[in-house]
Amino acid sequence: MGKAKAPRRLADNEARAVLRTIRVSPQKLNLVAAMIRGKKVATALNDLEFSRKRISGTVKKTLESAIANAENNHDL
């Protein structure tokens, strides 16, 4: 008698990864996020690879985690 499982909030063709407790200001993180928002995955990974921002490595790691979640958990 547990609680019912919450319905999936993302579309069927989307995956999600969350990174918590990173030590960077939201403004600096949003600069990098805006740089890759709306791009194809390969282009976004390439942009993060050659970005000079320190946080870009962390964002790249999170994006790779979302890609792995899509492949393994959601069969995308």
mmCIF file of the N, C-alpha and C atoms, coordinates in Angstrom:
data_MODEL
# 
_entry.id   MODEL 
# 
loop_
_atom_site.group_PDB 
_atom_site.id 
_atom_site.type_symbol 
_atom_site.label_atom_id 
_atom_site.label_alt_id 
_atom_site.label_comp_id 
_atom_site.label_asym_id 
_atom_site.label_entity_id 
_atom_site.label_seq_id 
_atom_site.pdbx_PDB_ins_code 
_atom_site.Cartn_x 
_atom_site.Cartn_y 
_atom_site.Cartn_z 
_atom_site.occupancy 
_atom_site.B_iso_or_equiv 
_atom_site.pdbx_formal_charge 
_atom_site.auth_seq_id 
_atom_site.auth_comp_id 
_atom_site.auth_asym_id 
_atom_site.auth_atom_id 
_atom_site.pdbx_PDB_model_num 
ATOM 1   N N  . MET A 1 1  ? 0.840  -1.178 0.000   1.00 0.00 ? 1  MET A N  1 
ATOM 2   C CA . MET A 1 1  ? 0.000  0.000  0.000   1.00 0.00 ? 1  MET A CA 1 
ATOM 3   C C  . MET A 1 1  ? 0.883  1.237  0.000   1.00 0.00 ? 1  MET A C  1 
ATOM 4   N N  . GLY A 1 2  ? 1.619  1.422  -1.017  1.00 0.00 ? 2  GLY A N  1 
ATOM 5   C CA . GLY A 1 2  ? 2.441  2.615  -1.129  1.00 0.00 ? 2  GLY A CA 1 
ATOM 6   C C  . GLY A 1 2  ? 1.748  3.687  -1.940  1.00 0.00 ? 2  GLY A C  1 
ATOM 7   N N  . LYS A 1 3  ? 2.430  4.760  -2.053  1.00 0.00 ? 3  LYS A N  1 
ATOM 8   C CA . LYS A 1 3  ? 1.928  5.873  -2.835  1.00 0.00 ? 3  LYS A CA 1 
ATOM 9   C C  . LYS A 1 3  ? 2.052  5.538  -4.325  1.00 0.00 ? 3  LYS A C  1 
ATOM 10  N N  . ALA A 1 4  ? 1.095  5.977  -5.119  1.00 0.00 ? 4  ALA A N  1 
ATOM 11  C CA . ALA A 1 4  ? 1.131  5.707  -6.556  1.00 0.00 ? 4  ALA A CA 1 
ATOM 12  C C  . ALA A 1 4  ? 2.302  6.445  -7.193  1.00 0.00 ? 4  ALA A C  1 
ATOM 13  N N  . LYS A 1 5  ? 2.882  5.834  -8.198  1.00 0.00 ? 5  LYS A N  1 
ATOM 14  C CA . LYS A 1 5  ? 4.019  6.430  -8.881  1.00 0.00 ? 5  LYS A CA 1 
ATOM 15  C C  . LYS A 1 5  ? 3.562  7.665  -9.654  1.00 0.00 ? 5  LYS A C  1 
ATOM 16  N N  . ALA A 1 6  ? 4.326  8.736  -9.550  1.00 0.00 ? 6  ALA A N  1 
ATOM 17  C CA . ALA A 1 6  ? 3.980  9.981  -10.227 1.00 0.00 ? 6  ALA A CA 1 
ATOM 18  C C  . ALA A 1 6  ? 4.117  9.808  -11.739 1.00 0.00 ? 6  ALA A C  1 
ATOM 19  N N  . PRO A 1 7  ? 3.237  10.417 -12.493 1.00 0.00 ? 7  PRO A N  1 
ATOM 20  C CA . PRO A 1 7  ? 3.345  10.300 -13.956 1.00 0.00 ? 7  PRO A CA 1 
ATOM 21  C C  . PRO A 1 7  ? 4.585  11.030 -14.471 1.00 0.00 ? 7  PRO A C  1 
ATOM 22  N N  . ARG A 1 8  ? 5.071  10.586 -15.602 1.00 0.00 ? 8  ARG A N  1 
ATOM 23  C CA . ARG A 1 8  ? 6.261  11.183 -16.208 1.00 0.00 ? 8  ARG A CA 1 
ATOM 24  C C  . ARG A 1 8  ? 5.938  12.598 -16.684 1.00 0.00 ? 8  ARG A C  1 
ATOM 25  N N  . ARG A 1 9  ? 6.760  13.572 -16.289 1.00 0.00 ? 9  ARG A N  1 
ATOM 26  C CA . ARG A 1 9  ? 6.492  14.965 -16.630 1.00 0.00 ? 9  ARG A CA 1 
ATOM 27  C C  . ARG A 1 9  ? 7.137  15.396 -17.942 1.00 0.00 ? 9  ARG A C  1 
ATOM 28  N N  . LEU A 1 10 ? 8.099  14.643 -18.412 1.00 0.00 ? 10 LEU A N  1 
ATOM 29  C CA . LEU A 1 10 ? 8.772  14.986 -19.655 1.00 0.00 ? 10 LEU A CA 1 
ATOM 30  C C  . LEU A 1 10 ? 8.062  14.338 -20.832 1.00 0.00 ? 10 LEU A C  1 
ATOM 31  N N  . ALA A 1 11 ? 8.296  14.885 -21.993 1.00 0.00 ? 11 ALA A N  1 
ATOM 32  C CA . ALA A 1 11 ? 7.752  14.269 -23.203 1.00 0.00 ? 11 ALA A CA 1 
ATOM 33  C C  . ALA A 1 11 ? 8.428  12.924 -23.421 1.00 0.00 ? 11 ALA A C  1 
ATOM 34  N N  . ASP A 1 12 ? 7.842  12.116 -24.273 1.00 0.00 ? 12 ASP A N  1 
ATOM 35  C CA . ASP A 1 12 ? 8.377  10.777 -24.504 1.00 0.00 ? 12 ASP A CA 1 
ATOM 36  C C  . ASP A 1 12 ? 9.741  10.792 -25.179 1.00 0.00 ? 12 ASP A C  1 
ATOM 37  N N  . ASN A 1 13 ? 10.087 11.882 -25.844 1.00 0.00 ? 13 ASN A N  1 
ATOM 38  C CA . ASN A 1 13 ? 11.369 11.945 -26.534 1.00 0.00 ? 13 ASN A CA 1 
ATOM 39  C C  . ASN A 1 13 ? 12.380 12.816 -25.788 1.00 0.00 ? 13 ASN A C  1 
ATOM 40  N N  . GLU A 1 14 ? 12.227 12.967 -24.483 1.00 0.00 ? 14 GLU A N  1 
ATOM 41  C CA . GLU A 1 14 ? 13.130 13.783 -23.675 1.00 0.00 ? 14 GLU A CA 1 
ATOM 42  C C  . GLU A 1 14 ? 13.690 12.968 -22.522 1.00 0.00 ? 14 GLU A C  1 
ATOM 43  N N  . ALA A 1 15 ? 14.893 13.341 -22.103 1.00 0.00 ? 15 ALA A N  1 
ATOM 44  C CA . ALA A 1 15 ? 15.515 12.743 -20.925 1.00 0.00 ? 15 ALA A CA 1 
ATOM 45  C C  . ALA A 1 15 ? 16.035 13.872 -20.053 1.00 0.00 ? 15 ALA A C  1 
ATOM 46  N N  . ARG A 1 16 ? 16.337 13.554 -18.807 1.00 0.00 ? 16 ARG A N  1 
ATOM 47  C CA . ARG A 1 16 ? 16.712 14.595 -17.871 1.00 0.00 ? 16 ARG A CA 1 
ATOM 48  C C  . ARG A 1 16 ? 17.822 14.104 -16.967 1.00 0.00 ? 16 ARG A C  1 
ATOM 49  N N  . ALA A 1 17 ? 18.718 15.021 -16.611 1.00 0.00 ? 17 ALA A N  1 
ATOM 50  C CA . ALA A 1 17 ? 19.752 14.752 -15.620 1.00 0.00 ? 17 ALA A CA 1 
ATOM 51  C C  . ALA A 1 17 ? 19.859 15.990 -14.740 1.00 0.00 ? 17 ALA A C  1 
ATOM 52  N N  . VAL A 1 18 ? 20.011 15.793 -13.444 1.00 0.00 ? 18 VAL A N  1 
ATOM 53  C CA . VAL A 1 18 ? 20.075 16.899 -12.494 1.00 0.00 ? 18 VAL A CA 1 
ATOM 54  C C  . VAL A 1 18 ? 21.390 16.824 -11.749 1.00 0.00 ? 18 VAL A C  1 
ATOM 55  N N  . LEU A 1 19 ? 22.073 17.950 -11.668 1.00 0.00 ? 19 LEU A N  1 
ATOM 56  C CA . LEU A 1 19 ? 23.313 18.042 -10.908 1.00 0.00 ? 19 LEU A CA 1 
ATOM 57  C C  . LEU A 1 19 ? 23.079 19.009 -9.763  1.00 0.00 ? 19 LEU A C  1 
ATOM 58  N N  . ARG A 1 20 ? 23.340 18.566 -8.564  1.00 0.00 ? 20 ARG A N  1 
ATOM 59  C CA . ARG A 1 20 ? 23.096 19.404 -7.388  1.00 0.00 ? 20 ARG A CA 1 
ATOM 60  C C  . ARG A 1 20 ? 24.416 19.783 -6.731  1.00 0.00 ? 20 ARG A C  1 
ATOM 61  N N  . THR A 1 21 ? 24.354 20.793 -5.930  1.00 0.00 ? 21 THR A N  1 
ATOM 62  C CA . THR A 1 21 ? 25.465 21.292 -5.106  1.00 0.00 ? 21 THR A CA 1 
ATOM 63  C C  . THR A 1 21 ? 26.720 21.585 -5.922  1.00 0.00 ? 21 THR A C  1 
ATOM 64  N N  . ILE A 1 22 ? 26.566 22.372 -6.967  1.00 0.00 ? 22 ILE A N  1 
ATOM 65  C CA . ILE A 1 22 ? 27.751 22.839 -7.671  1.00 0.00 ? 22 ILE A CA 1 
ATOM 66  C C  . ILE A 1 22 ? 28.070 24.233 -7.162  1.00 0.00 ? 22 ILE A C  1 
ATOM 67  N N  . ARG A 1 23 ? 29.335 24.543 -7.104  1.00 0.00 ? 23 ARG A N  1 
ATOM 68  C CA . ARG A 1 23 ? 29.757 25.811 -6.529  1.00 0.00 ? 23 ARG A CA 1 
ATOM 69  C C  . ARG A 1 23 ? 30.083 26.801 -7.637  1.00 0.00 ? 23 ARG A C  1 
ATOM 70  N N  . VAL A 1 24 ? 29.039 27.391 -8.155  1.00 0.00 ? 24 VAL A N  1 
ATOM 71  C CA . VAL A 1 24 ? 29.197 28.421 -9.175  1.00 0.00 ? 24 VAL A CA 1 
ATOM 72  C C  . VAL A 1 24 ? 27.953 29.303 -9.120  1.00 0.00 ? 24 VAL A C  1 
ATOM 73  N N  . SER A 1 25 ? 28.099 30.551 -9.500  1.00 0.00 ? 25 SER A N  1 
ATOM 74  C CA . SER A 1 25 ? 26.952 31.450 -9.457  1.00 0.00 ? 25 SER A CA 1 
ATOM 75  C C  . SER A 1 25 ? 25.959 31.096 -10.563 1.00 0.00 ? 25 SER A C  1 
ATOM 76  N N  . PRO A 1 26 ? 24.688 31.334 -10.322 1.00 0.00 ? 26 PRO A N  1 
ATOM 77  C CA . PRO A 1 26 ? 23.684 31.045 -11.346 1.00 0.00 ? 26 PRO A CA 1 
ATOM 78  C C  . PRO A 1 26 ? 23.910 31.838 -12.633 1.00 0.00 ? 26 PRO A C  1 
ATOM 79  N N  . GLN A 1 27 ? 24.415 33.045 -12.515 1.00 0.00 ? 27 GLN A N  1 
ATOM 80  C CA . GLN A 1 27 ? 24.653 33.857 -13.706 1.00 0.00 ? 27 GLN A CA 1 
ATOM 81  C C  . GLN A 1 27 ? 25.721 33.215 -14.595 1.00 0.00 ? 27 GLN A C  1 
ATOM 82  N N  . LYS A 1 28 ? 26.782 32.714 -13.998 1.00 0.00 ? 28 LYS A N  1 
ATOM 83  C CA . LYS A 1 28 ? 27.839 32.070 -14.777 1.00 0.00 ? 28 LYS A CA 1 
ATOM 84  C C  . LYS A 1 28 ? 27.338 30.769 -15.403 1.00 0.00 ? 28 LYS A C  1 
ATOM 85  N N  . LEU A 1 29 ? 26.529 30.031 -14.666 1.00 0.00 ? 29 LEU A N  1 
ATOM 86  C CA . LEU A 1 29 ? 25.971 28.791 -15.203 1.00 0.00 ? 29 LEU A CA 1 
ATOM 87  C C  . LEU A 1 29 ? 25.016 29.077 -16.355 1.00 0.00 ? 29 LEU A C  1 
ATOM 88  N N  . ASN A 1 30 ? 24.212 30.126 -16.227 1.00 0.00 ? 30 ASN A N  1 
ATOM 89  C CA . ASN A 1 30 ? 23.265 30.464 -17.286 1.00 0.00 ? 30 ASN A CA 1 
ATOM 90  C C  . ASN A 1 30 ? 23.959 30.926 -18.558 1.00 0.00 ? 30 ASN A C  1 
ATOM 91  N N  . LEU A 1 31 ? 25.146 31.522 -18.454 1.00 0.00 ? 31 LEU A N  1 
ATOM 92  C CA . LEU A 1 31 ? 25.901 31.896 -19.647 1.00 0.00 ? 31 LEU A CA 1 
ATOM 93  C C  . LEU A 1 31 ? 26.235 30.662 -20.478 1.00 0.00 ? 31 LEU A C  1 
ATOM 94  N N  . VAL A 1 32 ? 26.661 29.610 -19.810 1.00 0.00 ? 32 VAL A N  1 
ATOM 95  C CA . VAL A 1 32 ? 27.019 28.377 -20.513 1.00 0.00 ? 32 VAL A CA 1 
ATOM 96  C C  . VAL A 1 32 ? 25.762 27.655 -20.991 1.00 0.00 ? 32 VAL A C  1 
ATOM 97  N N  . ALA A 1 33 ? 24.723 27.644 -20.169 1.00 0.00 ? 33 ALA A N  1 
ATOM 98  C CA . ALA A 1 33 ? 23.481 26.968 -20.558 1.00 0.00 ? 33 ALA A CA 1 
ATOM 99  C C  . ALA A 1 33 ? 22.846 27.644 -21.771 1.00 0.00 ? 33 ALA A C  1 
ATOM 100 N N  . ALA A 1 34 ? 22.888 28.964 -21.812 1.00 0.00 ? 34 ALA A N  1 
ATOM 101 C CA . ALA A 1 34 ? 22.328 29.687 -22.956 1.00 0.00 ? 34 ALA A CA 1 
ATOM 102 C C  . ALA A 1 34 ? 23.135 29.426 -24.221 1.00 0.00 ? 34 ALA A C  1 
ATOM 103 N N  . MET A 1 35 ? 24.421 29.163 -24.055 1.00 0.00 ? 35 MET A N  1 
ATOM 104 C CA . MET A 1 35 ? 25.291 28.909 -25.197 1.00 0.00 ? 35 MET A CA 1 
ATOM 105 C C  . MET A 1 35 ? 24.895 27.613 -25.917 1.00 0.00 ? 35 MET A C  1 
ATOM 106 N N  . ILE A 1 36 ? 24.397 26.616 -25.179 1.00 0.00 ? 36 ILE A N  1 
ATOM 107 C CA . ILE A 1 36 ? 24.079 25.324 -25.792 1.00 0.00 ? 36 ILE A CA 1 
ATOM 108 C C  . ILE A 1 36 ? 22.581 25.068 -25.917 1.00 0.00 ? 36 ILE A C  1 
ATOM 109 N N  . ARG A 1 37 ? 21.768 25.928 -25.359 1.00 0.00 ? 37 ARG A N  1 
ATOM 110 C CA . ARG A 1 37 ? 20.317 25.700 -25.376 1.00 0.00 ? 37 ARG A CA 1 
ATOM 111 C C  . ARG A 1 37 ? 19.783 25.688 -26.807 1.00 0.00 ? 37 ARG A C  1 
ATOM 112 N N  . GLY A 1 38 ? 19.019 24.657 -27.137 1.00 0.00 ? 38 GLY A N  1 
ATOM 113 C CA . GLY A 1 38 ? 18.395 24.553 -28.446 1.00 0.00 ? 38 GLY A CA 1 
ATOM 114 C C  . GLY A 1 38 ? 19.267 23.939 -29.524 1.00 0.00 ? 38 GLY A C  1 
ATOM 115 N N  . LYS A 1 39 ? 20.495 23.569 -29.197 1.00 0.00 ? 39 LYS A N  1 
ATOM 116 C CA . LYS A 1 39 ? 21.398 22.999 -30.196 1.00 0.00 ? 39 LYS A CA 1 
ATOM 117 C C  . LYS A 1 39 ? 21.276 21.482 -30.215 1.00 0.00 ? 39 LYS A C  1 
ATOM 118 N N  . LYS A 1 40 ? 21.753 20.885 -31.281 1.00 0.00 ? 40 LYS A N  1 
ATOM 119 C CA . LYS A 1 40 ? 21.844 19.432 -31.359 1.00 0.00 ? 40 LYS A CA 1 
ATOM 120 C C  . LYS A 1 40 ? 22.886 18.956 -30.354 1.00 0.00 ? 40 LYS A C  1 
ATOM 121 N N  . VAL A 1 41 ? 22.783 17.706 -29.937 1.00 0.00 ? 41 VAL A N  1 
ATOM 122 C CA . VAL A 1 41 ? 23.651 17.177 -28.884 1.00 0.00 ? 41 VAL A CA 1 
ATOM 123 C C  . VAL A 1 41 ? 25.117 17.217 -29.290 1.00 0.00 ? 41 VAL A C  1 
ATOM 124 N N  . ALA A 1 42 ? 25.420 16.799 -30.494 1.00 0.00 ? 42 ALA A N  1 
ATOM 125 C CA . ALA A 1 42 ? 26.816 16.764 -30.935 1.00 0.00 ? 42 ALA A CA 1 
ATOM 126 C C  . ALA A 1 42 ? 27.418 18.165 -30.966 1.00 0.00 ? 42 ALA A C  1 
ATOM 127 N N  . THR A 1 43 ? 26.641 19.134 -31.416 1.00 0.00 ? 43 THR A N  1 
ATOM 128 C CA . THR A 1 43 ? 27.126 20.513 -31.460 1.00 0.00 ? 43 THR A CA 1 
ATOM 129 C C  . THR A 1 43 ? 27.314 21.065 -30.051 1.00 0.00 ? 43 THR A C  1 
ATOM 130 N N  . ALA A 1 44 ? 26.379 20.759 -29.161 1.00 0.00 ? 44 ALA A N  1 
ATOM 131 C CA . ALA A 1 44 ? 26.482 21.238 -27.785 1.00 0.00 ? 44 ALA A CA 1 
ATOM 132 C C  . ALA A 1 44 ? 27.702 20.651 -27.084 1.00 0.00 ? 44 ALA A C  1 
ATOM 133 N N  . LEU A 1 45 ? 27.949 19.356 -27.272 1.00 0.00 ? 45 LEU A N  1 
ATOM 134 C CA . LEU A 1 45 ? 29.129 18.735 -26.665 1.00 0.00 ? 45 LEU A CA 1 
ATOM 135 C C  . LEU A 1 45 ? 30.414 19.342 -27.216 1.00 0.00 ? 45 LEU A C  1 
ATOM 136 N N  . ASN A 1 46 ? 30.434 19.628 -28.499 1.00 0.00 ? 46 ASN A N  1 
ATOM 137 C CA . ASN A 1 46 ? 31.603 20.240 -29.115 1.00 0.00 ? 46 ASN A CA 1 
ATOM 138 C C  . ASN A 1 46 ? 31.825 21.654 -28.572 1.00 0.00 ? 46 ASN A C  1 
ATOM 139 N N  . ASP A 1 47 ? 30.756 22.420 -28.423 1.00 0.00 ? 47 ASP A N  1 
ATOM 140 C CA . ASP A 1 47 ? 30.877 23.770 -27.874 1.00 0.00 ? 47 ASP A CA 1 
ATOM 141 C C  . ASP A 1 47 ? 31.383 23.741 -26.439 1.00 0.00 ? 47 ASP A C  1 
ATOM 142 N N  . LEU A 1 48 ? 30.899 22.787 -25.654 1.00 0.00 ? 48 LEU A N  1 
ATOM 143 C CA . LEU A 1 48 ? 31.345 22.688 -24.264 1.00 0.00 ? 48 LEU A CA 1 
ATOM 144 C C  . LEU A 1 48 ? 32.798 22.235 -24.172 1.00 0.00 ? 48 LEU A C  1 
ATOM 145 N N  . GLU A 1 49 ? 33.204 21.379 -25.085 1.00 0.00 ? 49 GLU A N  1 
ATOM 146 C CA . GLU A 1 49 ? 34.581 20.875 -25.084 1.00 0.00 ? 49 GLU A CA 1 
ATOM 147 C C  . GLU A 1 49 ? 35.584 22.014 -25.259 1.00 0.00 ? 49 GLU A C  1 
ATOM 148 N N  . PHE A 1 50 ? 35.255 22.972 -26.108 1.00 0.00 ? 50 PHE A N  1 
ATOM 149 C CA . PHE A 1 50 ? 36.205 24.031 -26.430 1.00 0.00 ? 50 PHE A CA 1 
ATOM 150 C C  . PHE A 1 50 ? 35.874 25.363 -25.775 1.00 0.00 ? 50 PHE A C  1 
ATOM 151 N N  . SER A 1 51 ? 34.939 25.364 -24.849 1.00 0.00 ? 51 SER A N  1 
ATOM 152 C CA . SER A 1 51 ? 34.618 26.582 -24.121 1.00 0.00 ? 51 SER A CA 1 
ATOM 153 C C  . SER A 1 51 ? 35.700 26.860 -23.081 1.00 0.00 ? 51 SER A C  1 
ATOM 154 N N  . ARG A 1 52 ? 35.965 28.121 -22.842 1.00 0.00 ? 52 ARG A N  1 
ATOM 155 C CA . ARG A 1 52 ? 36.993 28.488 -21.876 1.00 0.00 ? 52 ARG A CA 1 
ATOM 156 C C  . ARG A 1 52 ? 36.424 28.717 -20.478 1.00 0.00 ? 52 ARG A C  1 
ATOM 157 N N  . LYS A 1 53 ? 35.126 28.585 -20.325 1.00 0.00 ? 53 LYS A N  1 
ATOM 158 C CA . LYS A 1 53 ? 34.500 28.757 -19.014 1.00 0.00 ? 53 LYS A CA 1 
ATOM 159 C C  . LYS A 1 53 ? 34.790 27.542 -18.138 1.00 0.00 ? 53 LYS A C  1 
ATOM 160 N N  . ARG A 1 54 ? 35.050 27.775 -16.871 1.00 0.00 ? 54 ARG A N  1 
ATOM 161 C CA . ARG A 1 54 ? 35.391 26.689 -15.950 1.00 0.00 ? 54 ARG A CA 1 
ATOM 162 C C  . ARG A 1 54 ? 34.217 25.737 -15.743 1.00 0.00 ? 54 ARG A C  1 
ATOM 163 N N  . ILE A 1 55 ? 33.019 26.258 -15.724 1.00 0.00 ? 55 ILE A N  1 
ATOM 164 C CA . ILE A 1 55 ? 31.841 25.444 -15.444 1.00 0.00 ? 55 ILE A CA 1 
ATOM 165 C C  . ILE A 1 55 ? 31.451 24.566 -16.636 1.00 0.00 ? 55 ILE A C  1 
ATOM 166 N N  . SER A 1 56 ? 32.022 24.823 -17.808 1.00 0.00 ? 56 SER A N  1 
ATOM 167 C CA . SER A 1 56 ? 31.616 24.070 -18.996 1.00 0.00 ? 56 SER A CA 1 
ATOM 168 C C  . SER A 1 56 ? 31.923 22.580 -18.870 1.00 0.00 ? 56 SER A C  1 
ATOM 169 N N  . GLY A 1 57 ? 32.962 22.216 -18.139 1.00 0.00 ? 57 GLY A N  1 
ATOM 170 C CA . GLY A 1 57 ? 33.262 20.801 -17.925 1.00 0.00 ? 57 GLY A CA 1 
ATOM 171 C C  . GLY A 1 57 ? 32.181 20.105 -17.120 1.00 0.00 ? 57 GLY A C  1 
ATOM 172 N N  . THR A 1 58 ? 31.660 20.792 -16.118 1.00 0.00 ? 58 THR A N  1 
ATOM 173 C CA . THR A 1 58 ? 30.592 20.231 -15.293 1.00 0.00 ? 58 THR A CA 1 
ATOM 174 C C  . THR A 1 58 ? 29.296 20.116 -16.091 1.00 0.00 ? 58 THR A C  1 
ATOM 175 N N  . VAL A 1 59 ? 29.009 21.118 -16.895 1.00 0.00 ? 59 VAL A N  1 
ATOM 176 C CA . VAL A 1 59 ? 27.803 21.083 -17.722 1.00 0.00 ? 59 VAL A CA 1 
ATOM 177 C C  . VAL A 1 59 ? 27.915 19.967 -18.759 1.00 0.00 ? 59 VAL A C  1 
ATOM 178 N N  . LYS A 1 60 ? 29.102 19.768 -19.309 1.00 0.00 ? 60 LYS A N  1 
ATOM 179 C CA . LYS A 1 60 ? 29.318 18.692 -20.287 1.00 0.00 ? 60 LYS A CA 1 
ATOM 180 C C  . LYS A 1 60 ? 29.089 17.329 -19.636 1.00 0.00 ? 60 LYS A C  1 
ATOM 181 N N  . LYS A 1 61 ? 29.574 17.163 -18.420 1.00 0.00 ? 61 LYS A N  1 
ATOM 182 C CA . LYS A 1 61 ? 29.390 15.902 -17.702 1.00 0.00 ? 61 LYS A CA 1 
ATOM 183 C C  . LYS A 1 61 ? 27.902 15.632 -17.452 1.00 0.00 ? 61 LYS A C  1 
ATOM 184 N N  . THR A 1 62 ? 27.148 16.673 -17.113 1.00 0.00 ? 62 THR A N  1 
ATOM 185 C CA . THR A 1 62 ? 25.719 16.523 -16.875 1.00 0.00 ? 62 THR A CA 1 
ATOM 186 C C  . THR A 1 62 ? 24.976 16.212 -18.172 1.00 0.00 ? 62 THR A C  1 
ATOM 187 N N  . LEU A 1 63 ? 25.378 16.849 -19.263 1.00 0.00 ? 63 LEU A N  1 
ATOM 188 C CA . LEU A 1 63 ? 24.763 16.563 -20.558 1.00 0.00 ? 63 LEU A CA 1 
ATOM 189 C C  . LEU A 1 63 ? 25.031 15.123 -20.982 1.00 0.00 ? 63 LEU A C  1 
ATOM 190 N N  . GLU A 1 64 ? 26.238 14.641 -20.751 1.00 0.00 ? 64 GLU A N  1 
ATOM 191 C CA . GLU A 1 64 ? 26.555 13.246 -21.066 1.00 0.00 ? 64 GLU A CA 1 
ATOM 192 C C  . GLU A 1 64 ? 25.734 12.293 -20.203 1.00 0.00 ? 64 GLU A C  1 
ATOM 193 N N  . SER A 1 65 ? 25.460 12.685 -18.962 1.00 0.00 ? 65 SER A N  1 
ATOM 194 C CA . SER A 1 65 ? 24.612 11.872 -18.095 1.00 0.00 ? 65 SER A CA 1 
ATOM 195 C C  . SER A 1 65 ? 23.178 11.821 -18.628 1.00 0.00 ? 65 SER A C  1 
ATOM 196 N N  . ALA A 1 66 ? 22.684 12.949 -19.122 1.00 0.00 ? 66 ALA A N  1 
ATOM 197 C CA . ALA A 1 66 ? 21.338 12.974 -19.699 1.00 0.00 ? 66 ALA A CA 1 
ATOM 198 C C  . ALA A 1 66 ? 21.267 12.105 -20.952 1.00 0.00 ? 66 ALA A C  1 
ATOM 199 N N  . ILE A 1 67 ? 22.341 12.101 -21.734 1.00 0.00 ? 67 ILE A N  1 
ATOM 200 C CA . ILE A 1 67 ? 22.391 11.249 -22.927 1.00 0.00 ? 67 ILE A CA 1 
ATOM 201 C C  . ILE A 1 67 ? 22.351 9.780  -22.519 1.00 0.00 ? 67 ILE A C  1 
ATOM 202 N N  . ALA A 1 68 ? 23.116 9.421  -21.487 1.00 0.00 ? 68 ALA A N  1 
ATOM 203 C CA . ALA A 1 68 ? 23.125 8.039  -21.005 1.00 0.00 ? 68 ALA A CA 1 
ATOM 204 C C  . ALA A 1 68 ? 21.759 7.650  -20.442 1.00 0.00 ? 68 ALA A C  1 
ATOM 205 N N  . ASN A 1 69 ? 21.097 8.570  -19.735 1.00 0.00 ? 69 ASN A N  1 
ATOM 206 C CA . ASN A 1 69 ? 19.753 8.297  -19.221 1.00 0.00 ? 69 ASN A CA 1 
ATOM 207 C C  . ASN A 1 69 ? 18.784 8.038  -20.371 1.00 0.00 ? 69 ASN A C  1 
ATOM 208 N N  . ALA A 1 70 ? 18.906 8.818  -21.431 1.00 0.00 ? 70 ALA A N  1 
ATOM 209 C CA . ALA A 1 70 ? 18.011 8.646  -22.577 1.00 0.00 ? 70 ALA A CA 1 
ATOM 210 C C  . ALA A 1 70 ? 18.219 7.290  -23.229 1.00 0.00 ? 70 ALA A C  1 
ATOM 211 N N  . GLU A 1 71 ? 19.469 6.875  -23.355 1.00 0.00 ? 71 GLU A N  1 
ATOM 212 C CA . GLU A 1 71 ? 19.754 5.602  -24.014 1.00 0.00 ? 71 GLU A CA 1 
ATOM 213 C C  . GLU A 1 71 ? 19.364 4.406  -23.149 1.00 0.00 ? 71 GLU A C  1 
ATOM 214 N N  . ASN A 1 72 ? 19.677 4.457  -21.872 1.00 0.00 ? 72 ASN A N  1 
ATOM 215 C CA . ASN A 1 72 ? 19.488 3.286  -21.016 1.00 0.00 ? 72 ASN A CA 1 
ATOM 216 C C  . ASN A 1 72 ? 18.113 3.204  -20.369 1.00 0.00 ? 72 ASN A C  1 
ATOM 217 N N  . ASN A 1 73 ? 17.577 4.331  -19.938 1.00 0.00 ? 73 ASN A N  1 
ATOM 218 C CA . ASN A 1 73 ? 16.329 4.296  -19.182 1.00 0.00 ? 73 ASN A CA 1 
ATOM 219 C C  . ASN A 1 73 ? 15.091 4.497  -20.042 1.00 0.00 ? 73 ASN A C  1 
ATOM 220 N N  . HIS A 1 74 ? 15.226 5.247  -21.113 1.00 0.00 ? 74 HIS A N  1 
ATOM 221 C CA . HIS A 1 74 ? 14.049 5.616  -21.895 1.00 0.00 ? 74 HIS A CA 1 
ATOM 222 C C  . HIS A 1 74 ? 14.087 5.086  -23.321 1.00 0.00 ? 74 HIS A C  1 
ATOM 223 N N  . ASP A 1 75 ? 15.085 4.316  -23.660 1.00 0.00 ? 75 ASP A N  1 
ATOM 224 C CA . ASP A 1 75 ? 15.212 3.708  -24.989 1.00 0.00 ? 75 ASP A CA 1 
ATOM 225 C C  . ASP A 1 75 ? 15.108 4.733  -26.116 1.00 0.00 ? 75 ASP A C  1 
ATOM 226 N N  . LEU A 1 76 ? 15.802 5.845  -25.957 1.00 0.00 ? 76 LEU A N  1 
ATOM 227 C CA . LEU A 1 76 ? 15.791 6.885  -27.004 1.00 0.00 ? 76 LEU A CA 1 
ATOM 228 C C  . LEU A 1 76 ? 17.030 6.799  -27.854 1.00 0.00 ? 76 LEU A C  1 
# 
